[in-house]
Amino acid sequence: MSSDAIDSRKARRLRCFAAGLMLGIVAEQTVLFAVPLIIYQETASMTYSGIAFAVEWVPALICYPFAGVLADRVGGKRLFLASNAGRALCLLIAALVCWTVPGAAIAALMINSALLSAFMAPIRMSVEKTVPALAEGDTLARLQSLVQNAELLSRALGPVLAAGLAYRLGKLPLLVVAAGAFAAAVLCWRGMPTGLSAKATPSRVGQELLLGWKLLIRNRPVLMLALVNFTINLAFAIAISANAYLITGLFHAPDSVFGLMNTAAGLLGFINLLAMPRLLKMWSVYRIGASGFAVMCIGLASMGWTDTLWIYAMSFPAAMAGVAWFNVFNRTQRARAIEPEHLGKVIGPFYLVNSLSYPIAGLITAGLGPALGVQHIMLFMAGLLSLPGAALLWLTARGFRAKLDDKGPQEHAPASAAAPKCPGRA
């Protein structure tokens, strides 16, 4: 087979990978848009809305370690296909119940939310397992950049598309539309590699869960990275949970400004997607991660400090762009530092640690926000990230350099220096 044909196959596989990933996330965002609105309109109760929010993250939180073990056993491709097929089936059943038995609609949507949340963990683990299997030679950093920016763009476009479809079709048909998107994601991923390692030796689930935690704790740079991620997620979960209140309440701006701000974050994700391959030829992932960390700290501090709408509305997308840059370092180095046969069982607890920040952020916002002011909490979190957080990131980067030094100079060098004929991972 000619090199052109091989390159064409690789490019087609990457396009299918990105399309499946984006379709799944857009479908998720469509459901997250439609279900809370349907529940609130049916019940006119914030209590039910709060319960619906809880069931959106609690099952995923519980399932992450188990999903990681499953990813190591069956491979990322199979897990992705089965999970998205399951999500499509759940949505179709929920829509059918809502149409045929309106009195059971709330119960059906609640149960559906819990099931979709449980499927979210295997989806995340399948992506983590598949990316290193897709990456060849020195392309891991660029592929992780593609994943990060595709996710950011999809999360921005999802609500916009959902709002437009809801206006034309109504909210309940969105569940069927989302089911179709999940099914399309399955078709896109049929040609992906399994991500299974020949070294993998399945044992009892309990033993594998315990092994995952042990490996995470023993892997010092990955453990420190989990703590850095927890702090970042905590800070931005507080900010994101307060965005709607600050835009419409404090700044007295219309809802459209809130939507435009999130759309701007997505557009920056698209710009990052175009610019990152060139940047990775010039900078190492360490420099990209540090630069993104600095931008997110400055953006978060601006959000907490300003009393001007336009500064706040510009600071949020800038901070999210910083997060996207940091995540190129975050995703690439943790994948390099974990043995492929144990990637799922380590990343499962890693995600669990990260996800704990969301309920904690909700408690902080609800408990301290009215007394201290959400912007003051943002400023405190920006200071925490800028000083202790930056020191922890420096130690984390040192740990990764020490751990990965024996893998060769291409781990740290810019692509042009590492492999003249094939741009490196940086």
C-alpha positions, 0 to 999 in steps of 0.5 A, spaced: 500 500 500 502 506 498 504 512 503 499 516 500 493 511 501 496 510 508 496 517 510 489 518 507 486 512 511 489 515 518 486 522 516 479 519 515 480 515 521 482 521 525 476 525 522 471 519 524 474 519 531 473 527 532 466 527 529 464 521 533 467 525 539 463 531 537 456 528 536 456 525 543 458 531 546 453 535 542 448 530 544 449 530 551 449 538 551 442 537 547 439 533 553 442 537 558 438 543 555 432 539 554 431 535 560 431 541 566 427 545 562 422 539 561 422 538 568 421 545 571 415 546 566 412 540 568 413 541 576 414 549 577 419 546 582 426 548 583 426 542 588 425 537 582 430 541 578 435 540 584 434 533 584 435 532 577 442 536 577 444 531 583 442 525 579 446 528 573 453 527 576 452 522 582 452 516 578 458 518 574 462 519 580 461 512 582 462 509 576 469 512 574 473 507 577 469 501 575 469 504 568 476 505 568 477 497 569 472 496 564 476 500 559 482 496 560 478 489 559 474 490 553 478 496 550 476 503 548 472 502 542 468 497 544 466 501 551 464 507 546 460 503 542 456 500 547 455 506 551 453 510 546 448 505 543 445 504 551 445 512 551 441 512 544 436 506 547 435 510 554 433 516 550 428 513 545 425 509 551 424 515 555 421 519 549 416 514 548 414 514 555 413 521 556 409 521 549 405 515 551 404 516 559 405 523 560 403 522 568 410 518 568 414 523 564 418 526 570 420 519 573 422 517 566 426 523 565 429 522 572 431 515 571 433 517 564 438 522 567 441 517 572 442 512 566 445 517 562 450 519 567 452 512 569 454 512 561 458 518 561 464 515 565 465 509 560 465 514 555 470 518 558 474 512 559 473 510 552 476 516 549 482 516 554 484 509 552 483 510 545 487 516 544 494 513 545 492 507 541 490 512 535 497 516 536 503 514 532 510 516 534 510 523 536 502 525 535 500 524 542 500 531 544 497 534 537 491 528 538 490 530 545 489 538 543 484 535 538 480 532 543 480 538 548 478 543 543 473 539 540 470 538 546 470 545 548 467 547 541 462 542 542 460 544 549 459 551 546 455 549 540 451 544 543 446 549 547 446 553 541 443 548 536 439 545 542 435 552 543 434 553 535 431 545 534 427 546 541 424 553 537 422 549 531 421 542 534 419 543 541 423 540 547 421 533 547 423 531 540 430 533 542 431 527 546 430 523 539 434 528 536 440 526 541 438 519 540 440 519 533 446 523 534 449 518 539 447 513 534 451 517 529 457 517 534 457 509 534 457 509 526 463 514 526 467 509 531 466 503 528 473 503 525 477 505 531 483 501 534 480 497 540 486 500 545 487 493 548 494 491 551 497 485 550 500 485 557 493 486 560 491 480 565 484 481 567 483 479 575 477 480 580 474 487 579 475 489 586 483 487 585 483 491 579 480 497 583 485 497 588 490 496 584 488 502 580 488 507 586 495 504 588 498 505 582 495 512 582 498 514 589 505 511 587 505 515 581 507 521 584 507 526 578 500 523 576 497 524 583 500 531 583 497 533 577 490 530 579 491 535 585 492 541 580 486 539 576 482 538 582 484 545 584 482 548 577 476 544 577 473 547 583 475 554 581 472 554 575 466 550 577 464 556 582 465 561 576 461 557 571 455 556 577 455 563 578 455 566 571 448 566 569 447 570 576 452 575 575 451 576 568 443 577 569 443 579 576 449 583 578 450 586 571 443 586 569 445 584 562 440 580 558 440 572 557 443 573 550 450 576 553 450 569 557 449 565 551 454 569 547 459 569 552 459 561 552 459 561 544 465 566 544 469 560 549 467 555 543 470 559 538 476 560 542 476 553 542 476 552 534 481 557 534 485 553 538 484 547 534 487 551 528 493 554 531 495 548 536 499 544 531 503 550 529 504 551 536 506 544 538 512 545 533 515 551 536 513 549 544 514 543 548 507 541 552 510 544 558 511 551 556 504 550 553 501 548 559 504 553 563 502 559 559 495 556 559 495 556 567 498 563 567 492 565 562 487 562 566 489 565 573 489 572 570 482 570 567 479 568 573 482 574 577 479 579 572 472 575 573 473 576 580 475 583 580 471 587 575 465 590 576 464 591 568 460 587 564 465 587 558 471 585 562 467 579 565 464 577 558 471 577 555 475 574 561 471 568 561 472 566 554 480 568 555 480 563 562 477 557 558 482 558 552 487 558 558 484 551 560 484 548 553 492 550 553 493 547 560 489 541 558 494 539 552 499 538 557 495 535 562 492 530 557 498 528 554 503 527 560 498 523 564 497 518 558 505 518 557 506 517 565 501 511 565 503 504 563 498 502 557 495 496 560 493 500 566 491 506 563 483 505 565 484 503 572 488 509 574 485 514 570 478 512 573 480 514 580 484 520 577 477 522 574 473 521 581 478 526 584 477 531 579 469 530 579 469 531 587 470 538 586 463 539 582 459 538 589 464 541 593 463 547 588 456 547 589 456 547 597 461 553 597 457 557 592 450 556 596 453 556 603 459 562 602 456 565 596 451 569 599 455 571 605 462 573 602 460 574 594 461 569 589 466 574 586 470 574 592 470 567 592 473 567 585 478 572 587 480 567 593 481 561 588 485 565 583 490 567 588 490 560 591 491 557 583 496 563 582 501 562 588 500 555 591 497 552 585 503 554 581 508 551 585 504 545 585 504 545 578 512 546 577 513 540 582 508 536 577 512 538 571 519 536 574 516 530 576 514 528 569 520 530 566 524 526 571 519 520 570 519 521 562 526 522 561 528 515 559 523 515 554 527 519 549 528 527 548 522 527 543 518 527 550 520 534 551 523 537 545 519 541 540 517 537 534 522 540 529 528 538 533 525 531 535 523 529 528 525 533 522 520 529 517 514 528 522 512 534 527 513 531 534 509 531 540 513 537 544 
